[in-house]
Amino acid sequence: MITNERPQGNEWNVKSYARPKGTAAMLLQEELARARMRESQRVAAESRIARRLSSARRWERLAHWTSRRAARAASLQVN
């Protein structure tokens, strides 16, 4: 609500903010966009690493299970 009264206490007067204009505002927006892109790329890279690690662990467990199963099958055929 905008009134002609003076702000009291912790109220903010929106008109008193220093707003960048022209190329300064554009550069600020571009820098913010770049920062968001860098952050999303960092998150994507961390996600790729986590997926590769969990996949490697899964394949390792599967390989261990198959080797035990093969050893068990080989021991049953000998008898």
N, C-alpha and C positions, 0 to 999 in steps of 0.2 A: 504494500500500500504506500503510495507516494503522497506526502502531504507537504504543506508549506511550513510546517513547524520544524524547529531545530531538533536534531536527534538528541536524545537524552540517554545516559547510561552507556550500555554496550551496543546500541544500535549503529548501523553502518550507513553512511551517506554514500550511495552508489556513485554519485557524480564526482566524489573526491578521489576516486581511484585513478591512478595514472595508467591509461591504456595505450599500448604501443600502436602507432598508426603507420600506414604505408608499408614500406619494405621491411621495417622492423617487425611488424606483426606477421608478415609473410615468413620471414626468417625464423621467427619463434615457432610458428606452426610447422614449418619444415623440419626444424630440429626435434620437435616433439614427435612428429611422424617417424623420423629416423630412429629416435630412441625406442619407440614402440616396435619398429621393425627389428631392431637389434635384439630387443627383449624376446620377441616371438621366435627369432632365429635361435637364440640361446636355449629357450625352452624346447624347441624342436630337436636341437642337437642332443640335449640331455635325454629326451624321450627316446631318440634313436639308440643312444648308448644303453639305456635301461632295457629296451626291447632286445637288443643284441645280447646283452648279458643274460637275460632270462631265457632267451632261446638257446644260448650255449649251455646253460645249466640243464635245460630240458633235454637237449640232445645227449648230454653227458649221462644223465640218469637213464635215458632210454638205452644208450650203448652199454651201460653197466648191467642193466636188467637183461638185455639180450645175450650178453656174454655169460651171465650166470645161467640163463636158461639153456644156452648151447652146451655149457659144461655139464649141466644136469642131464640133458638129453644124451650126451656122449657117454656119460657114466652109466646110464640105464641100458644103452645098446651093448656095452662091453659085457655085462653080466648075462 
